[in-house]
Amino acid sequence: MRTVDEVIRREMQLVEGDPFNASKLRRSESLVRNLGFFERVEVTQSLGSVPDRTVVVVDVAERSTGEFSIGAGFSTTEGALGSISLRERNLLGRAQDLRLTATISGNAQEFSLGFTEPYFLDKDLAAGFDAFRTTSDNQDESSFDEATNGFGLRLGYPLGDRLRQTVRYRLEDRTIENVQPDASRFIREQEGQTLTSEIGHRITYDQLDSRISPSEGYILEFANDFAGLGGDVKYLRTTANGAIYFPIFDQTVLAFSLEGGYNYGLDEDIGIADRFFVGGSQLRGFERSGIGPRDSLTDDALGGNIFGIGTVELAFPTGLPEELGMRARIFTDFGTLYDVDDTGPEVLDDASIRVAPGFGLSWSSPLGPIKLDFAFPVVKEEYDKTQTFRFSFGTSF
């Protein structure tokens, strides 16, 4: 077996000499399965050498943990896009996670490198770093380009059996450039370079039956980020999200999810690069940056400081043979984005809720997972940008 013994042992809630506990044994099996390294996980027990002892046996079958993923999509604003990701989730059999990603589309290029050591210093401390370079063509949405270089450090640790906190630091150099002469005056005023030094944390409470393919339970997350430890920008950002899953009947799952955020500038306005933008995969039925504050004179999206989005989704089998791996879903996405620091008679800033019901199909094809989504905005503002169809696929080795 490639995975070292210690990777499995440290997920076990029972160790040699402990009193037997059936609840901890079930939890141990769930934790080993959630590693995602094994095709099969079976935890069984048998009588020990004496009547008051039990032997616990963990039987696993390894799966490939190296991934080569390709994504593709199309929209009226982005055109064709593609992404390539190389990842090893169980490096050297020690559960270390190494990822290299490149994303190229009609309006964005992103290159990133990330590494995570899940048991730093042989303790339950997930330490890691990320380095990234991103260039974004926002000409269609907001008449400017954006270039970002930076790196981040993170450390995660448990606060309880299902409660975990991650602290992080990010240093980011960002340039707003190629601003068009006819762009919104609120964007022209922000052209130039800024340095962001940000520290933050995230708390996660996880009661899901599976992190890989949840069908029951819930998860809650809350995060704060503070920028102002040096650098050129100062703000406090708060975000929260949650999801809950209900098994209705055989392989049919009803899910609800909510996400929201708030930006607060500390003695200064929030810059356009630090505001929230909503649309695309976040809010199906709308283009990237499709909703929210907009300059009515130039049609430029300005972003917002307050957002909320949610989804109600029912996923179910298609009735085709199970080995084909096809599942269908019906959903309704809803959301809002509003509150911009820059104001004027030309700024359209409406907090109304947008709503887009739709349907989709997922197929575990020989080429990898394929997803198709169709969404139809039924509640929207006249200035919103809509998008009906989204597509993605991937593969692994």
C-alpha positions in Angstrom: 0.0 0.0 0.0 1.3 3.4 -1.0 -0.3 5.4 1.9 1.7 5.2 5.0 0.2 3.6 8.1 0.3 6.8 10.1 -2.1 8.7 7.7 -4.9 6.2 8.6 -4.0 5.9 12.3 -4.2 9.6 13.0 -7.8 9.7 11.8 -8.8 7.0 14.2 -10.7 8.2 17.3 -9.9 5.0 19.1 -6.3 3.9 19.9 -4.9 0.8 21.6 -6.0 0.6 25.2 -9.1 2.9 24.9 -12.5 1.7 26.1 -14.6 0.6 23.1 -17.0 3.2 21.8 -19.2 2.4 18.8 -19.8 6.1 18.1 -16.1 6.9 17.9 -15.6 3.9 15.6 -18.2 5.1 13.2 -16.7 8.6 13.2 -13.2 7.1 12.6 -14.6 5.3 9.5 -16.1 8.5 8.2 -12.8 10.5 8.7 -10.8 7.9 6.9 -13.3 7.9 4.0 -13.3 11.7 3.9 -9.5 11.6 3.1 -10.6 10.7 -0.4 -7.6 8.4 -0.9 -9.5 5.1 -0.9 -12.0 3.4 -3.2 -13.3 1.3 -0.3 -13.1 1.8 3.5 -14.4 -1.0 5.8 -13.9 -0.8 9.6 -14.8 -4.1 11.4 -14.3 -5.5 14.9 -13.6 -9.0 16.2 -13.0 -10.6 19.6 -9.5 -10.1 21.0 -7.2 -12.5 22.8 -9.3 -12.1 26.0 -13.1 -11.4 26.4 -12.7 -7.7 27.4 -10.6 -6.8 24.3 -11.7 -6.0 20.7 -9.6 -6.0 17.6 -10.5 -3.2 15.2 -9.5 -3.9 11.5 -9.4 -1.1 8.9 -9.6 -2.5 5.4 -9.0 0.0 2.5 -8.6 -0.2 -1.2 -6.5 2.7 -2.6 -7.6 4.9 -5.5 -5.6 7.2 -7.7 -4.9 10.5 -6.0 -3.1 12.2 -8.9 -5.4 14.4 -10.9 -5.2 16.1 -14.3 -8.3 18.2 -14.7 -9.5 20.1 -17.7 -12.4 22.5 -17.5 -14.2 24.3 -20.3 -17.1 26.6 -20.7 -18.8 29.3 -22.8 -20.6 32.5 -22.1 -21.6 35.5 -24.2 -19.1 37.7 -22.3 -16.2 35.3 -21.6 -16.4 33.2 -24.8 -14.5 30.0 -24.6 -12.4 29.3 -21.5 -10.2 26.5 -20.3 -8.3 25.4 -17.2 -5.6 22.9 -16.5 -4.9 21.6 -13.1 -2.2 19.2 -11.9 -2.7 17.9 -8.4 -1.4 15.2 -6.1 -3.6 14.9 -2.9 -1.5 12.2 -1.3 2.1 13.1 -2.1 4.5 10.3 -1.3 1.7 8.6 0.6 1.8 11.2 3.4 -1.5 13.0 2.6 0.4 16.1 1.5 -1.4 18.1 -1.1 0.4 19.7 -4.0 -1.5 21.7 -6.7 -0.4 23.6 -9.8 -3.2 25.3 -11.8 -3.3 27.3 -15.0 -6.6 28.9 -16.2 -6.8 30.7 -19.5 -9.9 32.2 -21.0 -10.9 35.1 -23.2 -10.6 37.5 -20.3 -8.4 35.9 -17.6 -5.2 34.1 -17.0 -4.3 32.6 -13.6 -1.3 30.6 -12.5 -1.1 29.3 -9.0 1.0 26.9 -6.8 -0.2 25.6 -3.5 1.1 23.1 -1.0 -0.5 21.7 2.3 1.1 19.6 5.0 -1.9 18.2 6.9 0.0 17.3 10.1 2.7 20.0 10.5 5.2 19.2 13.3 3.3 15.8 13.7 0.3 17.7 15.2 -3.2 18.2 13.8 -2.0 21.5 12.1 -2.7 21.9 8.4 0.0 24.3 7.3 0.3 25.5 3.7 1.3 28.3 1.3 0.0 29.6 -2.0 1.6 31.7 -4.7 -0.3 33.2 -7.6 -0.3 35.5 -10.6 -3.6 36.6 -12.1 -4.4 38.9 -15.0 -8.0 39.7 -15.7 -9.6 41.4 -18.7 -12.6 43.2 -17.3 -13.1 45.4 -20.4 -16.6 44.0 -21.2 -17.8 44.3 -17.6 -16.0 47.4 -16.2 -13.6 48.8 -18.9 -10.4 48.0 -17.1 -7.7 45.2 -16.7 -6.3 43.9 -13.5 -3.0 42.3 -12.7 -2.3 40.6 -9.4 0.8 39.0 -7.9 0.9 37.6 -4.4 1.4 34.8 -1.9 -0.4 33.5 1.2 0.3 31.5 4.3 -2.3 29.5 6.2 -2.6 27.3 9.3 -5.6 25.2 10.3 -6.3 23.5 13.6 -9.3 21.8 15.4 -11.4 23.6 18.0 -13.5 20.5 18.6 -14.5 17.2 16.9 -16.3 19.0 14.0 -15.2 22.6 14.6 -12.1 23.9 12.9 -10.4 27.2 12.5 -7.9 28.5 9.8 -5.8 31.6 10.2 -4.1 33.1 7.1 -2.0 35.9 5.8 -2.0 37.3 2.3 0.3 39.9 0.6 -0.9 41.0 -2.7 0.3 43.5 -5.3 -2.5 44.7 -7.6 -2.6 47.0 -10.6 -5.7 48.5 -12.2 -4.6 49.3 -15.7 -5.7 49.9 -19.3 -8.7 51.9 -18.1 -10.6 53.1 -21.2 -11.0 56.8 -21.7 -14.8 56.4 -21.8 -14.9 54.2 -18.6 -16.9 55.2 -15.6 -15.3 58.1 -13.7 -15.5 56.0 -10.6 -13.1 53.5 -12.3 -10.8 56.1 -13.9 -10.2 57.5 -10.4 -8.8 54.2 -9.2 -6.3 53.4 -11.9 -2.9 52.5 -10.5 -1.1 50.1 -8.2 -1.9 49.1 -4.6 -0.4 46.8 -2.0 -2.7 44.7 0.2 -1.4 43.2 3.5 -4.3 41.1 4.9 -4.7 38.8 7.9 -7.8 36.7 8.5 -9.4 33.6 9.8 -12.2 31.1 9.0 -14.2 28.9 11.4 -15.9 25.8 10.0 -18.5 23.6 11.7 -19.0 20.4 9.7 -21.8 18.0 10.3 -21.9 16.5 6.8 -22.0 12.8 6.2 -19.4 13.2 3.5 -17.3 16.2 2.3 -16.9 14.5 -1.1 -20.5 13.8 -2.0 -22.8 15.0 0.9 -26.4 13.6 1.1 -27.2 14.5 4.8 -26.1 17.0 7.4 -25.0 20.6 7.3 -21.9 22.8 7.2 -21.5 26.4 8.5 -18.5 28.8 7.8 -17.7 32.3 9.1 -14.8 34.4 8.2 -13.2 37.8 8.9 -10.4 39.5 7.0 -8.6 42.7 8.0 -6.4 44.7 5.6 -4.2 47.4 7.1 -1.1 45.7 8.5 1.0 47.9 6.2 0.0 48.2 2.6 -2.2 50.8 0.9 -5.7 49.7 1.7 -7.7 49.3 5.0 -10.9 47.4 5.3 -12.7 44.8 7.4 -14.5 42.0 5.4 -17.0 39.6 6.9 -18.4 36.6 5.0 -20.5 33.6 6.0 -22.0 30.6 4.2 -23.8 27.4 5.0 -25.5 24.4 3.4 -27.9 21.7 4.6 -28.7 18.4 2.8 -31.8 16.2 3.3 -32.0 12.7 1.8 -35.6 12.5 0.4 -35.5 8.9 -0.8 -33.1 6.6 -2.7 -30.3 8.8 -4.2 -32.5 11.9 -4.1 -31.2 14.8 -2.1 -32.7 18.2 -1.4 -30.1 20.9 -0.6 -30.3 24.5 0.6 -27.3 26.9 0.7 -26.8 30.5 1.6 -23.8 32.8 1.4 -23.3 36.5 2.2 -20.7 39.1 2.8 -20.1 42.7 4.0 -17.2 45.1 3.3 -16.4 48.0 5.7 -13.8 50.6 4.7 -11.6 51.9 7.6 -11.4 55.6 7.1 -11.5 55.2 3.3 -13.7 53.9 0.5 -13.6 50.3 -0.6 -11.8 50.1 -4.0 -13.3 48.4 -7.0 -10.8 45.6 -6.8 -11.9 44.7 -3.2 -15.6 44.8 -3.8 -17.8 41.8 -4.3 -19.0 40.9 -7.8 -21.8 38.4 -8.3 -22.8 36.3 -11.3 -21.8 33.3 -13.4 -21.4 30.1 -11.3 -22.4 31.9 -8.1 -25.7 33.0 -9.5 -26.7 30.8 -12.5 -28.8 32.7 -15.1 -26.6 35.8 -14.9 -23.3 36.7 -16.5 -20.1 37.2 -14.6 -20.6 40.5 -12.7 -24.1 40.4 -14.1 -25.9 42.0 -11.2 -25.2 44.8 -8.8 -24.3 48.5 -8.9 -23.7 49.8 -12.4 -22.8 53.2 -14.1 -25.9 53.9 -16.2 -23.8 56.2 -18.5 -21.1 53.7 -19.4 -22.8 50.3 -18.4 -19.7 49.5 -16.3 -20.2 47.1 -13.3 -19.0 48.8 -10.1 -19.2 45.9 -7.7 -20.8 46.2 -4.2 -20.0 46.0 -0.5 -23.0 43.8 0.5 -24.1 40.6 -1.1 -26.3 37.6 -0.5 -26.9 34.5 -2.7 -28.6 31.2 -2.2 -29.7 28.0 -3.9 -32.5 25.5 -3.4 -31.6 22.3 -5.4 -33.1 18.8 -5.8 -30.7 16.2 -7.2 -32.0 12.9 -8.4 -31.3 9.9 -10.6 -32.3 10.1 -14.3 -33.7 6.6 -14.5 -31.0 5.4 -16.8 -28.7 2.5 -15.7 -26.8 3.5 -12.6 -23.4 2.5 -14.2 -23.8 5.4 -16.6 -23.3 7.8 -13.7 -25.9 10.4 -14.8 -27.8 12.6 -12.4 -30.3 15.4 -12.9 -31.2 18.5 -10.9 -33.7 21.2 -10.7 -32.8 24.4 -8.8 -33.6 28.0 -8.1 -30.7 30.5 -7.5 -31.5 33.9 -5.9 -29.3 36.7 -4.8 -28.6 40.4 -4.4 -25.5 42.8 -4.6 -25.6 46.4 -3.6 -24.0 49.3 -1.6 -21.2 51.1 -3.4 -19.1 53.8 -1.9 -19.1 56.0 -5.0 -22.5 57.6 -5.5 -24.0 59.9 -8.1 -27.1 60.2 -10.2 -25.6 57.9 -12.8 -25.1 55.0 -10.4 -27.8 52.3 -10.5 -27.7 50.6 -7.0 -30.7 48.4 -6.2 -30.9 45.9 -3.4 -33.7 43.9 -5.0 -33.5 40.1 -5.1 -32.9 38.4 -8.4 -34.3 34.9 -9.0 -33.4 32.3 -11.6 -34.9 28.8 -11.7 -33.3 26.1 -13.9 -32.3 22.6 -14.5 -29.1 20.7 -15.1 -27.5 17.3 -15.8 -24.3 15.7 -14.4 -22.6 12.8 -16.2 -19.6 10.9 -14.9 -18.4 10.3 -18.5 -15.2 8.4 -19.6 -13.7 11.8 -20.1 -14.5 12.9 -16.5 -17.4 14.7 -14.9 -19.5 16.8 -17.3 -22.0 19.4 -16.0 -24.7 21.2 -18.0 -26.9 23.9 -16.5 -29.7 26.0 -17.9 -31.1 28.9 -15.9 -33.8 31.4 -16.7 -34.0 34.7 -14.8 -37.5 35.5 -13.8 -36.9 38.4 -11.4 -34.2 40.9 -12.5 -33.4 44.5 -13.1 -33.4 46.0 -16.6 -29.7 46.7 -16.4 -28.7 43.1 -15.3 -26.7 40.9 -17.8 -28.2 37.4 -18.2 -26.8 34.1 -19.3 -28.8 31.0 -19.9 -26.3 28.1 -20.5 -23.2 26.9 -18.6 -21.0 23.9 -19.3 -17.9 22.3 -17.7 -16.1 19.1 -17.9 -12.9 17.5 -16.4 -10.8 14.3 -16.2 -8.3 12.7 -13.9 -5.6 10.1 -13.9 
